[in-house]
Amino acid sequence: MFPTIFEFGPVTLRTYGLLVAAGLFFGLRYMLSRANRFSITKDSVYDAVLFAVLFGIIGARLNYVVVEWDLYAGNLIDIFKVWQGGLVYYGGFVFAAGAIFVFAARRKINIWKLTDIFAPAVALGHVFGRLGCFFAGCCYGRECHLPWAVEYTSSAALAPTGISLHPVQLYEAAGNFVIFLFLDGFLRRNNRPGRVLAMYLALYSALRFAVEFFRGDERGSYILGLSPAQSLSLLSLLAGLIIFFTRKNER
């Protein structure tokens, strides 16, 4: 679609990396705007985001490399080129969540309050991430011939060229934006820590489970007709429901 913004000698600015950076920026700004309500300092927000991003990128890349090992077996240095695309959300989420839990425990911050301001920010940042996928051509859709189908023409894109495809990256970007708006409103009304996180887990899991049916890229080994992401979505949905109903009594 439009994987590269410009090239100047050895310097290349890729659309994917720029949009991921934009998602991080706006997600961070959102968290800072909500931190005071939960008595979380801005320094703690900065530190938590730093740990989450670092471990999230590691987890997301490792997950992608495992699924797409054939692409990297002959050229291991490409594993580190994350700016070219190739991050799996659930891998990043698991690693980032682990980092946040450890961080909160060490700083003696209420983990549920911290994750409640993280959840909408993650949904917002994910909007930009999926837009980056759309321009890079990764996470592309199945062939289709609907009026809004897209066709990649750049040889630098990761999607197959010359074929009309579902713009699944845009489906998920739009869904994440709706989730962000809902969670932001829910955060303003909710007084039970942990339930915003629970709603995020449930809503995103449902969105991802549905969008997977329109994906056309390599999805890994299917189990009972479900892709790995769909199987993880069911587990994530269950976790969200458990958190939602077990956190109902704490104000």
N, C-alpha and C positions, 0 to 999 in steps of 0.2 A: 504494500500500500504506500507507505512513506517511511521506511525504516531509518533513513538517515537525513538529518536536517542540513548538515554541511560537512565538508571535509576540507581541511587546510593542512597540507603536508601530512605529518604523522597524527595530527589531531582530528578526531572524528566525533561529532556530536550526534548521538543516536536518539531518536524520538522516544524509544522505550525508556532509556535512562533518565531523560529529561522529565517525562511524565511521572515516573516512579518518585523522582526527587520532589516534584510538585505535590504528589500525594502525601509524602512525608511532611512537607512544609505545612500544608493546610491541616493535616491531622494533628500535628503538634500545636498549631495555633488554636485549634479547637480545644484541645486538652487544657492548654493554659487558660483559656477563657472560662473553663468550668472548674478548675482546680480549687479555687477559694471556697466554693460552696461545700466542698468535702474536707476542708482543712488540710489540703495537701499543698505543700510549698511548690513554687515554680522550679526550684532547683531539683526537687524530687521528681518532678515531671520530666525535666531534661534528662536526668540520669536514667530514669525508668525507660524512656523512649530509646536512649542510646543502647542500653542492654537489649531491649526488645528487637530493635532493628538489626543489631549485630548478630544475635543468635537466630533471628528470623531469617535473615539472608542465608546463613549457614544451613539451617534446616531446609529451607525452600530449595536451595541448590542441590543439596545432597539427595533430596527426594526426587528431583528431576533427573539427576545423573543416574540414580538407580533404575528409574523407569526407562530412560533412554541411553542405557550404557553402551549400546552399539555405536552411538554417535561419538563417544569419547574414548573408547577403548584404544583407538589408534593414535589419539592426539590428546594426551592428558592435560596439556596446558590450557586447552579450551574450557576445561572445567571451571577455571577462574574468570572467564569472560562473561560475567553476569550481566553486563551492560548490553549484551546482544540478545537478551531474553533467555528464558529457560528457568523459571522459578515455579515450584509447585506450592500452592497456597497452604494446603493442610500441613505439609512438612514445616513450612515457616511458622504456622500458627502454633504447632505443638512445641517447637523449640522456643519461640518467643514467650509463650505462656509459662513454660518452665522457668525461663529467665526472670519473668515478672514476679512469679511466686517466690523465688529465692530472694530477689531484690526487696520485696515487701517484707519478708520475714526478717531480713538483716536490718532494714531501716525501721522496723516496728510500725509499718504503715498498714492500715486495714486493707487487706487484699481485695475485699469485695468493693470497697469504695474506689480503689484504684482501677480495678477492671471495669467498673461502671462508666468511668470517663474514657477508658481505653476503647470500649466497644463501639460507640458511635464514630470515634476517630478512625478506627480500623475500617469501618464500612466506608467512610469518606475517602480514605486513602486508597482503598480498593477500587473505587471508581476510576481514579487516575491510572492505577496499575493495569486495569483491564483496557483502558483506552490505549495504553502503551502496547499491550498485547495486540490490539487491533492494528496499530500502525506497523508493528514489527512482523505481524503475520503468524505469531505463535498462538497456540490454543485456538486454532481455527475450527470452523464448523464443517458440517457435512455438506455435500452437494445439494443444491436446491435451485429452484427456478422461480422463486417468489419475486414480486416487484422490488423488494428491498435487499435482494441478494447482492453480494459483493464479489468482485473478481480481482485477484492480485495479478499484477503485471511485472513487478520488480523482481529480478532474479535474486536480489538480496533478501527478499522476504522469506520467512520460514514456511509460509503456506504454499500449497501447489498453485501454479500460475495457470491462467486460461480456463479456470473452472468457476462456475457460479456457486458461491458458498453461503451458508447461514452466517450472518455476522454475530456469532454467539458472544464474542467479546463485548459487543454493544448491548446485547441482551443482559449480560451479567452486570455491566457498568450501570445500566438503568435500574436494575433491581437493587443493586447496592445503594444507589442514591436514594431510592424510596425507603430502604431500610434505615439509612442514616437519618432521614427526616423523621421517621417514626420513633427511632431510638432517642433522638434529641428531645422530642416532645415527651416521651415516656420518662426520660431522665429528669425533666423539670417537675413532673408530677409524682414520681416514685419516691417513697421514703423507706424502702426496704433494700439495703445494700445487697448487691448480687443479682437482682432481678433484671437489671438492664443487660448485664452479661448473658443471663439466661435467655432473654428474648433475642439477643443477637445470635446466639448459637442456634436457636430454633429456626429463626427466620432465614439466616444465611444457609443453613443446612438444607432447608426446603428449596431455596432458590438454586443452590448448586446441584441438588439431586435432579431437578427438572431440566436445567440447562445442559447437563451431561448427555441427555438424549440427542442433543443437536450438535455435539462435538464430533469432529472428523479426524482429529489428530490421534496419534498413538496413545492409548489410554492405559496400557499395562494389561495384566492378566485379569480377565473377567471371572467373577464368582457368582454363580446362579444368575447369570445374565446381567450382573451389575458391575460397573467399572470400579476400580479402587476408590475413586473419589466418592462414588455413590455409597459404597459400603461405609466409608468414613463419615459421610453425611448422616447416615442413619445413627451411627454411634454418637455423633455430635448433637443430633437432635435429641436423642435420649438423655445425654448429659445436660442439655439445656432445660429439658422438662424436669429433671431431678433437682437441679439447682433452683429453678423457679418455685417449685412447691416446697422445698426444704428451707428456703429463705423467707417464707411468707410471714414468719412470726417476729423477725428481728426488725426493729425500726432504727 
